[in-house]
Amino acid sequence: MSQYQRLLLIINPALRQSPAINHAAALAKASGASLHIAALIPSFKLLSLLEEGDREQAREVYRRDHEDWLKAQADTLRGRGIDVTTQVTWADDLSQDILDHVTQLQPDLLLKEVQHESVLKRAFFTPLDWRLLRQCPIPVYLIGASSFALPRKFVAAVEVSDTGSADEALNDRIIGQACGLALQCDAELHLLYACDISAAFLADMGGLTLAELTKALRRDLEKSFLHLAGRYGVGSDRRHFIQGHPVTALSEFASEHQVDVIVMGKVQSHGVDKLLGSTTEHILYQVPCSVLAV
């Protein structure tokens, strides 16, 4: 049985060339899930310059145009055997409106195209996608620039530096989501751990030399990683233990191996981490693929 019964796709209807609908439809078809497409239209400040009657008429004409377009898209998807419903509405607070849709519809997965933001803008404002990663109670599938509507290669990015703790439970959820989707999409599943050794051991030198600590820690981490891969039956040719900063290592791996989806954990951010963003949040702007955050 599929792990997904109902998918919720959020789109900006003004971006009609977006690949989001095709990606969501392909996943719905592969998993046998129903698909609800909610087109949220950001409010136009220019309309406030019009008289109230003209403003309401302009808003309705604009909304109806997008509604007709989306209905045509839905008819095409139904012709492919996909159970799809649609909704077009104005949105004054995009992040809250999206979360309200999640609460009301109770989907198993939220899908949305990645919204790229500049470094300067991220320094002053929390990006919409970051807010969803932090606040959405269900897995979030952020659609990137993969050339395939139906993913062909998944990478489950795990954390093995502290097995036996919350990391282990999160790894189980990450790999479970990745395994289920890879099976439904008839895709490859790879397991990856990006090992940043310097950050892990510098707090406690314990009288050993740097080289000794590095070698010992790498050995222990690799042993934990191989144990995790073996527990899930991941073949040796699909296990990737990479040393380096997670964002850089994952970005380079995704580009070199033509990855379609990276499955990662979304961790609650607090304090300084909330301002800087998590690994998963920064990955969004680095990789040429989609990210499924669990």
Beta strands, then each sheet from edge to edge (+ up, - down):
strand 1: 6-11
strand 2: 34-42
strand 3: 84-91
strand 4: 109-113
strand 5: 140-143
strand 6: 153-157
strand 7: 188-195
strand 8: 239-243
strand 9: 261-264
strand 10: 290-293
sheet 1: 3+ 2+ 1+ 4+ 5+ 10- 9- 6- 7- 8-
end
